[in-house]
Amino acid sequence: MELTVGAILEGKVKSITKFGAFVELPENKSGLVHISEITHAFVNDIREHLTEGQAVKVMVIGLDNGKIDLSIRRTQSAPQRPPRGDRSAQNGARPRQDGFKPRQQTYTPPAEKAPQSFDDMLKQFMADSDSKMSGIKQYAERKTRNRRK
């Protein structure tokens, strides 16, 4: 039997190493299934997915200098991805391990106010501005005092 890239064969796991598993193929040939080609999910420990003597279906993905590269992952259908409706997954953020979920912010329109005159709006703006500026000045003074020490 001539091996070709893309051929799907039945084999038996002969031995397991930390980087992959050696699979015995028909006609006393053997090949390597690299750890990244075992399953679609991340594999930390191969022994969680394969055992010695287990029958597996493999695909030949490479033939190089007598070495046969195999893949179990490519004989399986890819898992379905979750829908992209979750904003945290859409932004690339991972879910927190402690179960904390941030509070959803919702828009609340401002309450209807009686129309103000320009002078009233200017007074309100100046009061807000003075309050913010005094906070900035206090912060800057604290930073300067800490540097002098």
WOFEN-V491866 format. One record per residue. N is the residue number from 0. PHI is phi in degrees with one decimal (999 if undefined). OMEGA is omega in degrees with one decimal (* if undefined). BURIAL is 1 if it has 24 or more other C-alpha atoms within 12 Angstrom, else 0. Layout:
# WOFEN-V491866
((N | PHI | OMEGA | BURIAL) (N | PHI | OMEGA | BURIAL))
This chain:
# WOFEN-V491866
((0 | 999 | -179.6 | 0) (1 | -91.0 | 178.1 | 0) (2 | -81.7 | 176.2 | 1) (3 | -130.3 | 177.3 | 0) (4 | -64.0 | -178.9 | 0) (5 | 100.5 | 179.9 | 0) (6 | -72.0 | 178.3 | 1) (7 | -107.3 | -175.2 | 0) (8 | -129.9 | 171.6 | 1) (9 | -98.2 | 179.2 | 1) (10 | -147.0 | -179.2 | 1) (11 | -128.5 | 179.6 | 1) (12 | -66.2 | -178.5 | 1) (13 | -89.7 | 178.8 | 1) (14 | -151.1 | -178.0 | 0) (15 | -121.8 | 175.1 | 1) (16 | -120.7 | -179.3 | 0) (17 | -73.1 | -177.7 | 0) (18 | -107.2 | -179.9 | 0) (19 | 169.8 | -179.7 | 1) (20 | -132.8 | 176.2 | 1) (21 | -90.1 | -176.7 | 1) (22 | -117.7 | 177.7 | 1) (23 | -84.8 | -177.9 | 1) (24 | -105.5 | 175.5 | 1) (25 | -58.8 | 179.4 | 0) (26 | 63.9 | 176.8 | 0) (27 | 54.4 | 174.9 | 0) (28 | -102.9 | 176.7 | 0) (29 | -141.0 | -179.9 | 1) (30 | -142.4 | -177.4 | 1) (31 | -110.6 | 170.0 | 1) (32 | -102.0 | 179.7 | 1) (33 | -66.5 | -178.1 | 1) (34 | -55.7 | -179.2 | 1) (35 | -76.0 | -178.2 | 1) (36 | -107.2 | -177.9 | 1) (37 | -82.6 | -179.3 | 1) (38 | -150.3 | 180.0 | 1) (39 | -72.0 | -179.8 | 0) (40 | -84.9 | 177.4 | 0) (41 | -67.7 | -179.8 | 0) (42 | -112.4 | 176.5 | 0) (43 | -93.2 | 179.5 | 0) (44 | -127.9 | -177.0 | 0) (45 | -62.4 | -176.8 | 1) (46 | -65.5 | 174.9 | 0) (47 | -75.6 | -176.0 | 0) (48 | -113.1 | -177.0 | 1) (49 | -131.2 | 173.1 | 1) (50 | -130.9 | 178.8 | 0) (51 | -65.0 | -178.3 | 0) (52 | 90.6 | -178.3 | 0) (53 | -73.2 | 176.7 | 0) (54 | -83.0 | -178.2 | 0) (55 | -134.7 | 173.9 | 1) (56 | -99.4 | -176.2 | 1) (57 | -128.2 | 175.1 | 1) (58 | -114.6 | 176.4 | 1) (59 | -77.0 | -178.9 | 1) (60 | -112.1 | 179.1 | 1) (61 | -168.0 | 175.0 | 0) (62 | -129.9 | -175.8 | 0) (63 | -143.5 | 177.7 | 0) (64 | 52.3 | 178.5 | 0) (65 | 84.0 | 178.0 | 0) (66 | -91.0 | -179.0 | 0) (67 | -114.0 | 177.2 | 1) (68 | -94.3 | -175.5 | 1) (69 | -121.7 | 176.7 | 1) (70 | -142.8 | 172.0 | 1) (71 | -88.9 | -176.1 | 1) (72 | -57.7 | -175.6 | 1) (73 | -75.8 | 175.1 | 1) (74 | -91.2 | -179.1 | 0) (75 | -105.0 | 176.2 | 0) (76 | -76.8 | -179.0 | 0) (77 | -69.2 | 179.0 | 0) (78 | -69.1 | 178.4 | 0) (79 | -71.0 | 176.2 | 0) (80 | -82.2 | 177.8 | 0) (81 | -69.0 | 179.3 | 0) (82 | -61.5 | -174.6 | 0) (83 | -89.8 | -179.1 | 0) (84 | -76.5 | -178.6 | 0) (85 | -76.5 | -175.6 | 0) (86 | -66.4 | -178.3 | 0) (87 | -66.8 | 177.9 | 0) (88 | -72.1 | -179.3 | 0) (89 | -68.5 | 180.0 | 0) (90 | -85.5 | 178.8 | 0) (91 | 84.7 | -179.2 | 0) (92 | -81.9 | 176.9 | 0) (93 | -90.3 | 176.8 | 0) (94 | -65.5 | -178.9 | 0) (95 | -72.5 | -177.3 | 0) (96 | -76.7 | -176.5 | 0) (97 | -86.3 | 176.9 | 0) (98 | 83.7 | -179.5 | 0) (99 | -68.4 | 174.7 | 0) (100 | -120.9 | -179.8 | 0) (101 | -65.7 | 179.6 | 0) (102 | -68.8 | 179.3 | 0) (103 | -74.2 | 178.3 | 0) (104 | -88.7 | 178.2 | 0) (105 | -119.4 | -179.2 | 0) (106 | -80.7 | 173.2 | 0) (107 | -120.4 | -178.5 | 0) (108 | -65.5 | 179.6 | 0) (109 | -63.6 | 180.0 | 0) (110 | -66.7 | 179.4 | 0) (111 | -66.0 | 178.7 | 0) (112 | -114.1 | 174.9 | 0) (113 | -68.9 | -179.8 | 0) (114 | -58.3 | -179.6 | 0) (115 | -103.3 | 176.0 | 0) (116 | -79.3 | 179.8 | 0) (117 | -61.1 | 180.0 | 0) (118 | -62.3 | 179.1 | 0) (119 | -65.4 | 179.0 | 0) (120 | -65.8 | 179.4 | 0) (121 | -66.1 | 177.8 | 0) (122 | -62.2 | 179.3 | 0) (123 | -62.9 | 179.5 | 0) (124 | -62.8 | -178.6 | 0) (125 | -64.4 | 179.1 | 0) (126 | -63.8 | 178.4 | 0) (127 | -63.3 | -178.9 | 0) (128 | -63.7 | 178.8 | 0) (129 | -61.5 | 179.7 | 0) (130 | -62.1 | 179.6 | 0) (131 | -65.9 | -178.9 | 0) (132 | -64.9 | 179.8 | 0) (133 | -66.8 | 176.3 | 0) (134 | -64.9 | 178.4 | 0) (135 | -64.7 | 179.9 | 0) (136 | -64.1 | 178.9 | 0) (137 | -63.5 | 179.0 | 0) (138 | -63.7 | -179.7 | 0) (139 | -63.5 | 179.0 | 0) (140 | -65.4 | 178.0 | 0) (141 | -63.3 | 178.9 | 0) (142 | -63.2 | -179.3 | 0) (143 | -67.0 | 179.3 | 0) (144 | -62.2 | -179.3 | 0) (145 | -67.2 | 179.6 | 0) (146 | -74.3 | -177.6 | 0) (147 | -71.9 | -176.2 | 0) (148 | -69.2 | * | 0))
